[in-house]
Structures are given as C-alpha cells and as structure tokens.
Amino acid sequence: MGLNKLSGSIPSSLANLSNLQWLSLQDNKFFGPIPSELGKLKFLAHLSLSRNQLRGSIPSSFGDLTSLNFVYMYHNQLADPIPTQLVNLKSLADLKVNDNQISGSIPLEFGNLTQLQRLDLSLNHLIGEIPKEFGKMKSVLNLCLADNQLKGIIPQELEFYELLEELDLSRNRLNGSIPKSIGKWVHIRYLNLSNNQLSEKIPSEIGKLVHLTELDLSQNLLTEEIPFEVQSLQSLQKLNLFHNRLYGSIPITFTSFPSGIAVDLSNNELTGPIPLSSNFENASLQGNPVYDDILKATNNFDDTYSIGTGGYGTVYKAVLQPNNMVAVKKLRSSSENVDHNGFLNEIRALTNIRHRNRGSLRSILRSDVLVQELDWLKRVNIVKAIANGLAYMHHDCSPPLIHRDISIANILLDSDYQAHISNFGTSKLLKLDSSNWTAIAGTYEPAFTMVATEKCDVYNFGIVALEAMMGKHPDELPTLFANYLVLSSVGDSRIPRPSAQVEKKVNLVLNLSRACLNSNPQERPAMRQVSNLLIKA
C-alpha cells in the first residue's frame, strides 16, 4: 500500500493479519499515532511507515516484534524517547527513524543489537552521550546520528566497527579529540564529524582510511598541523577542514592527491606557500614534472603497459611512486577515420572532470532542496552516462575492467550535471581465462561474498539507476518483485511528473534496472546491451 495517497489513521485492525510478514505504508498521508496493536504481528519482518504525518510515540509494543529485520519510520513527526523495548529486536538489521522529533537519550541497551548494520537517528532532538555500549554492534556498516544535541566524546569503543562504511556525527555538540582508533575503520568511505567542538590534532591514523572518498572535519576546534599521512587517502574526492585552528604549512604531500579533489582549507591559520598541484591551480600537464614521470613509468607509452583501448586513445597503467598507481589515457587524433567532434568532446569531458561543482549524486538526492534541480531528463542522462562508462570498461578495455564499487556516492556531477564515475580504488582487471573468484564484500549484492565478474557492476548499476529515479534506496519496495515498474508507482515524489515522452524514458530505466537486479547473475543483461537500449530511447 506504499506510494499512494492514502490518508486517515492507520487502522488497528491490521493486527488481525496474524501471518503478515511485510507491511509497507510509506509515502502516503497517514496521520495520528501508530497503533500499538501492530505489536501483535509476531511474524512481521519488514515494517515501513516512512514519509507520512504520523505523530506520538513509537509504540513500546514494537519490542514484541522479534522477527523484525527492517524498520523504517523516518520523515514523520514522531516524538518522545525511543522505547527501550526495541532492544528486544535481536534480528534487526536496519533501523531508520531519522527526521522526526524524537527526544531523550539513546538507550544504552542498543548495544545489544549485534545484528544491526544500518542505524539512522539523525535530524531529531536526541540529547546525552553516544553510548559506549555501541561498541558491541560490530556488524554496523552505516551509522548516522547527525543533527541532534549529543555531547561528550566519540567513544573509544567504536574502534570495533571494522566493517564501517559510513559515519556521520555532524552538527552535534561533541567534544574531546578524534580517537586514534579510527585507523581501524579500514573500509570506511564517508566520514563526517563537522560542526562539533572537537579539539586537539587530527590523528595521523587517518592515513589508514585508504577507501575514504569524503572527509569533513570542518567547523571544529582542531589544532596543530595537517598530518602528512593524508597523502595515503588516494580515493578521496572531498576534503573539508574549513574553520578550525590548524596552523603550519599545507603539506607538500597534497600534490599526490588525484586531480579534481575538492579541498577547503579556509578559515584556519595556515602559512607558507601553496603546493604546486593541479588541485590548487589549473596548470597544463605539458612541461610539468609529472609528464616526465608518466613517460618513465610507461616506458614511453610502451604497449606492455596498455590496459585498454577506446575510440580516441589507449589507457596505460603507470606507477608514479610507491602506492600511487594511476591510469593514463593517451589521446590520438591523427587517424583519418577519427570523428574530430567526438575527439574534442572527449578531451573536454576529461579536462572538465575536475570541476565537480555539484558534488556526488548521493549528496543531491539526499537534499530536498538540491534535488529540485535534478529533473527527470537530467536523471535519465545521468543513468545513460553511467551505463556508457561501464559498457566501455566491460567491453572496450582489454582485459575488461570491473569497478566493483558503483554507488551514488561514487557518481560525481559537474556544473552541467554530467555524470562521472569515480573511485576506482577497488576496481579489478578481469582475466578472461580465469574464474576470478574473490572474497570481497558486495556493497549492494545480496550476499556476503560473490564472484568478481562484470555482473557485480551490473547489479550495482541497477541499484544506482533505481535510486536516481526514486530518490532513495529501493530496499523498502516490495514492488521491485512486480513484473513491471512505472514512474507513477515508485518515482521520486519531490519533483513534478515529467512529460509523456520523458516518462517513457524513465519507465525504460526502471525496468532495465530491475533486470539488472536478477538474483541469477547470468541472467542479468550486459552493460553494452543496457547502454544501447538507453541510447535508442
């Protein structure tokens, strides 16, 4: 019943459906309290009440729903403290109660939810400290406590979050230092501790977070010099140290950052020269010492260093310094058969890739304000660009290149909303004569381990394309199992409905995405096929 215009109160008679396992009432206009009678649904595994106008408390009777795996109650007007009875939900994997008016402190007993992978309590009125008992939740992947009134230190016990991918504690009243134990978060990609009262120095252990794509420590009281270990953050796309008390010079190691990273060091006490780097100036590569390093690293662009070819050039692997491997594309325009307009377009695309003025697709979709600029045609074109990029990697590179980490956080948009795939830190060259079995944890693939084939990218592309159309992750939608998806049922309700012509394109994206999510990898379409269908649309 989700994604309709149903109104009124939620009927307590739903409790009579004693064998109910999935209840989705999200994206309607229900108001009033949540009936406590729903606590009688002993077999309920999935509960979604998000994006309504519900008021009152979270029923304590929900503590009896011990089969629950997923609970979504975000974007309502729920108030009062979180009932401690929720700690009885030992099978809970996903709890999102963000964007409400929840008050009081976080129950200490939440630490007993050892199966919890995602917890979002942001945009509430929570007070008190982050419980040190949270350290028991060792399965946590995403933790968001932003936009509350939490105080105290970041608990040392969070060091046990060895699977952590995203942590957002921004816009609270946290103090003390950033714990050195953050170095154990080796899988983290997004870390936001901004707008707090954190002090002392940035720990050098931050250099161990090699998969980090976004680091925001802005508007704190951090002091001393920027640690040179930040040079290890080669996946970084955004670094924000704005408005602290940092002093000393900008580390020369900043020159090792990938071109295009967004860096904000303003409102500090930094001194000395600005490092000579494309991240601080628009220097030409010609004449730059880096060009000589590339020539040496590729033996003058020898074919043995080639990892792929395309319509306008060849891609080479170059190791410029220890732990700094890059892919370099040498463009060619001398061929008589080259489409010169296309060649120039590719040059413009490559040179403009550093101007990521819009940020990631993730940051725009999560903002009710920014998303208004992302109309349906822009979204379709973004999906097309992603499909084209993956098709090139899978079918035009020899051997094929697997990204393995396609997500909305890794899709960057420039000032014209052109999409660029980023963060190739976990990419893998696929040897055609090998089964390529590997034990990597899939970002979205519904399994703990999987075969590292291009079908992993196809699956993750399906998730990203759906998120682009829906404005949120599709994990709540039973309609994904339907035979056909349409915009009117699952489309992002925050923007106006498109014209009939554009809606046809959106529906094609939705159903190509669904095909990409087939549980049997062999039945998922190839990215070349997806790309061709989208080009023809």
N, C-alpha and C positions, 0 to 999 in steps of 0.2 A: 504493500500500500504506500510505499515511499514514493517521493517525487510526484505528488499530486497537489491538489488544492483543498484537501480535506480540512475541516475546521471543527470547532467544538472541543469538548474534553475527550480524553482517551477513555473509552468505555471500560469499566472494571470487569465487564462480562468476558473480556478477552482471557481472563484467568480460567474460564471454563474449557479452553482448548488445552487440555491437560498434557497432550503429547507434543505440543508446539516446540519446535527447535530453533526457529528463525523468526524474529519479529522486527520488521523494518517499517518504521513510521516517519523516517526522516524526510525533510524538505516538504513539510505541509504547513498548516496553520493551526495546529492544535495548541490549546492554551489551558491554563489551570494546572492543578497538581498532577503528578504522576500517581496513578492508583497503586496503593500498597498491595492490592490483590495480585498484581503481576508477580509478586514474590512466590506465588504458588506454582509457577510454571517450572517444575523441577528439571525438565529436560531441555530448557532453553539454553542454547549455546551462543546465539548471536542476538544482541539487542541494540537497535539503533533508533534513537529518539532525537537525533541532532537536527538543528535548523528548524526549530519550531518556536513557540512562545510560551513554553512551559515555565511554571513558577513553583515556589515552595521548595521543599527539601527533597533530597534523594531518599527514597524510602529505605528504612533500615531493613525491611523485609527482603531487599535485594541480596542480603547476606545469605539467604537460603537458596539462592540460585547457583548451586555449587557446580553446575555443568557449564557455566558461562565461560566462553573463551574471548569474546569481543563485546565491549560495551562502549557505545558512542552516545554521548548526551551533550555534545558541545553546541555552542551558539544557541543558548536558551537564556532564561532569566532565573535559573535555579539559585537558591541562596542557602544560608545556614551551613554549618560544618559538614564535612564528609563523614558519613556514619562509619563508625569503627567496624561494624558488621561486615563491611566489604572485604575485610581481611580474610574472611572465610572462603573467598573465591580462589582456591588454590590452583585452579586451571586457567586463570585469567592470563591472557597473552597481550591484550590491547585494551587500554582504558584511556578514553579521551573525554574529559569534562571541561575543556577549555572554553573560554569566552562565556562565562556565567558570572554569578555574583557570590560564589562560594566563599565563606568566611572561616575564621578559626584557623587552627594549625593543622598540618599534615599528620595523620595518625602514625604514631611510631610503628604500629604493627604492620604497616605497609611493607616493611622489610621482609615479612614472611611470604610475600607473593613472589616466590622464587622462579615462577614460570613467566613472569611479566617481561615483555620485550619492548613495549611502547607505552609510555605514560606521559600524558599531556594535561597539565593542570594550569596552563598559562591563562592570562587575562582573567584573573579572579581577584579576590581580596584576602588571600591567604597571609597569615602572619606567623611569627615564630621562626624557628630554625629549620634547616634541611636536616631531617633525622639521620643520625649516623647509622641507624639500622638499615638505611637504604643500601648500604654496602652488601647486604645479603642477597640483593636482587642481581645476581651475577649474569642473568640472561638478557639484561637491558641492552637494547640497540639504540633507542631514541628516548631521551628524557628532556622534557620541556617544562620548566617552571617559571618562565618569563612573565613579566608584567604582574607581579604580586608585590607584597610588602615583606618579603622574607629577609631576615637579618642573620647575623652571625657569620661563621666561617664556612668555606666549602669543606665538607667533611673529608678527612683523610681516607675514610673507609670507601670512598668512591673509586679508589685505586683498583678495586676488584672488578671494575667494569671493563673487562678485557675484550668484550665484543662490541663496545660502544661505537656507534657511527655518528650520532648527532647529540650535542648537548647545548641547551640554551637556558642560561640562568640570568639573562639580561633584564635590566630595568627592575632591580630589586634594591635591597639595602645591605648587601653582603659586604663584609669587611675582612681584614686579615690579608694574608698573602695567597697567591696562586700556588696550590700544593705541588711539590716536585713530583709527586706520584702521577701527575698527568702523563708522564712519559710512558706509562703502561697502557695508555689508550691507543694502541698501535693501529687500530682500524678506523679511528675517528676521521670524519671528513668535514664536519661542520662544528665549530666551537665558538659560542658567543657568550662572553662574560661582561659585555658592555653595560654602561650606566649603573655601576655599583660604586662601592667605596673601597675597592681592592687596592692594596698598597704594597710596598717593597718592590723588589725587582722581578722582571719576567724570568721564570726559571729556565736555565739552559736546556733542561729536559724536553722543552717544547720542540727541539730539533728532532726528536724521535717520532714525531707525528707525521710521517712521510706521506700519508694519504690525505692530509688535510687540504681542502680546497678553499675554505673560508675561515679566517681567524679575525674575530672582532673583540678587541680589548679596550675599545675607546671609552672615554669619559669615566675614567677611574682615577686613582691617585698613585699610579705606578711610577717608580723612580729608577735611578741608575741608567746604565747604558742598555741599548738593544743588544741582546745576546747574538754573537756571530753565528750560533748554531742554527739560526733561522735559514741559513743557506741550504739546509737539508730539506726544506719544505718545497720540493720541486713540483708538487701538484697544486701549489697554492694559486688561486685565481683572485683572491681579495684579501688584503691585509689592512686592517684599520686600527691604528694606535692613536688616533686623534684625541686631543685634550687629556693628556696625562702630565707627568712631571719628569719625563725622560730627558736625559742630558747626554753629552758626549757627541761623537760624530755618527753619521749614518754609516753602518758597517759596509766596508768595501765588498763584502760577500753578497750584498744586494744585487750586484752585477750578474750574479749567477742565476737570478730568477728568470723564469720563462718570460719572453716578450709578451706584453699585453696584460700582465697582472695589474690590478688596481691597488694602489698604495696610498694611504692617507696618514701622514706623519705630522699634520699641522697641530698648532697649539701645544707645543712642547718646548723644551729648552735645548734643542739640538744645535750643534755648532759645526763648523768645518765645511769642507767642500761637498758638493753633491756628487755622488759616484757617477762615473761615465757609464751609462747604461741606457738601453732603449726604453726602460721603464721610466726614465726621468727626462728623456729627450727623444726627438724624432730624427735620430742620426741615420744616415744611409749606411747600409752594410758595406758598400764598396769603400775600401780604404780602412775599414775597421779591423783591428787585430783579430776579431772573431772570424772574419772571412779566411784569413791565413790558417787559422786553427782548423776550419772546416776542410780546407784543401788537404792539410796534413792528415786529418782523421779519416778522410775518404780516399787517400792516395790519388789525389787529383780526380775525384769522382770516378774511380775505377768501378767496373761492373760488379766486382765481387762484393761491393758494399751496397748494391742495389737491393731494395726490399719491395719494390713495386713500380709499376709504370702506369701512366694515365695518358689522356689525350694531349696534354700540353707539357709533359715532362716526366722525369724519373725521380723517385724518392730514394734517398740514401740514408743509411744508418751511420751516425757519427758520434764517437765518444770524445767529447771535448776536454773532459777532465774526469777524474775518478767519480763515479756515481752520478755522472751528468751525461746521459745518453739522449740524443735528440734525433728527430727525423728531419731531413733537409730535402726540400723539393727544388730540383734544378729545372727551371722552366726553359722551354725551347720555342722559338717562333720562326725558325728558318725553313721549316718544311713547306713545300709548295701546297700541300693539302690542308694546312692548318687554317681553321676559321679564326681570322685575326680578331674579330669582335669577341669571340668566345675566349680567345687567349688573353685579351686585355681585361675581360670581365674576371677571369681567374686571378690575374695579377691584382686587380682592385680588391677582390674578395680576400686575398691573402694579406694584403697590406692593411686593409681595414679591420682585420680580425682583432687588432689590439684595441680598437675603440669600442669597448664593451659597455657603452654608456647605459644600457638598460638593465644590466645585471643578468642574473640567471632566470630561466623560465620559472623555476621554483619560487624565487622572490616575488615575481609579478603575480603568479597565481595565488599566492598566499596573502596578497594585499587587496582588500575590497576597493581600494582607490585606484591603484595602478592597473588592476585588471580591466578597468573600464576602457583603456586604450587598446586592449587586445581583442579586437573584433573577430568575427568568425573567419573571415577570409585570411587575416593575419595568422590565425591558428592553423588553418589548413596549409598555408605556405610554410609555416614552421615545421609541420609534420612532413611535408614534402622534402624539405631541405635535410631533415634528419634521415629520411629514407634514402635519399640520393647519396648522402655521405656514407651510410652503412653499406649501400649497394656497391659503392666504389671500393670500400675496404674489403668486402667479402668476395667481389667478383673481378675487380680490376687490379688488385695487388697480387703479386706472385712471390711467395705464398700468400694466401688470404690472411687478413689481419682481423682478429677478434678484439672488440673493445672490452667487453665483459663488465662494464660498469655504466651502461647507459641509464641515465636518470634525469629528472627535470633539474636537478642541481648541477648537472654537467652539460646542460644546453644553455649557451650564452647568447644573448641577443644584443645586436649593435643598435645604433641610433635609428636605423631603418627597420628594426625588428627582423633583420636577417638572422637566421639561426646558425650557430657554430658549435660543433661537437667538441668538447674539451675533456681534459683529464684522461690521458691515455696511460696513466701510471700502472694500470692492471691489464693493459692490452697484451695480446699473445699472438705471435705468428703461428698460423695453423699449418702444420706439415701434412700434406695430403696423403702420405704413406703411413700415417700414424693414427692411432685411435684417440690420442690426446686426452687420455683420462687424467683428471686432476681433482684434487680435493679442495676446491675453493667454495666459499660460502656465497650462494647467489643472493644478489641484492633483492630481487623480486621473484626469481624462480622458486616455485613452491616445493623446495627440497633443500636439505641441509648440504648436500654435495651434488655435483652434476658433471656431465661430460662437457669439457670446454670446447664446444663447437660453435659455429656461427648461429646455431639455433638458440643459443643463450641470448645473443644480441636481439634476435627476432622477438623472443618473449619480452625482454625488457623494453624494446621499441613499442610493443603492443600496450604495455602499461603506460609509457610516457605519452603515447598518442591519445589514449583514453583520458589521462589527466589533463592534457591540453584542451580536450573538448568538454570535459566535465568540470574542470576547475578544482578537482580534488582527486585523491587516490581512489580507485574503484573497489577497494577492499570491502566496502559495505554493500555492494549492489548484488542482490540475488538475480537481477535482470541480466547479468552477464551470462547466465546459463540459458537465456532465451535464444530462440533461433535467429532473431534479427533485432538489432538495436537501432533506435531512432532518436534524433536530437530531442524531440518533444518529451521523451521519457527520461533521458539521462543528461541532457545538455546543461551547461553552466547557466543557472537562472539569474546570475548577476548582470548579464548583458542582454540587450534586446534580441529577439529572434531574427534570424537573417532572412534575406530574400529566398524565394523558392529555388533559384538557381544555386545559390551558395549552400542552402540547406541540403541539397542533393550531394554536394561535395562532402559536407560534414558527415552525412549518413554513410557515405562510402568509407571515410576514415574510421568511423565507429566499427563498421563490420569487418574491415581489413584488420583492425586492431584485435577484434575478437578472434579472428582466425589465427593471429599470431600467438594467442594465449592457449592454443590447443595443448592439452595435457600430454599428448604424444608429440615429442619434438620432431619426428619425421614427417608429421602431417602439417607442420607449420609451413607457410609459404617462404620462398627465398626472398631476400630483400630486393633483388633485381626485379622480381615479379611484382612486389609491392610498389616499388618505385615507378615502374612502367604504368601500372594502373592509376597511380596518383597523377602522373604526368598527363595522362589522357583525359583525366576528369575535367 
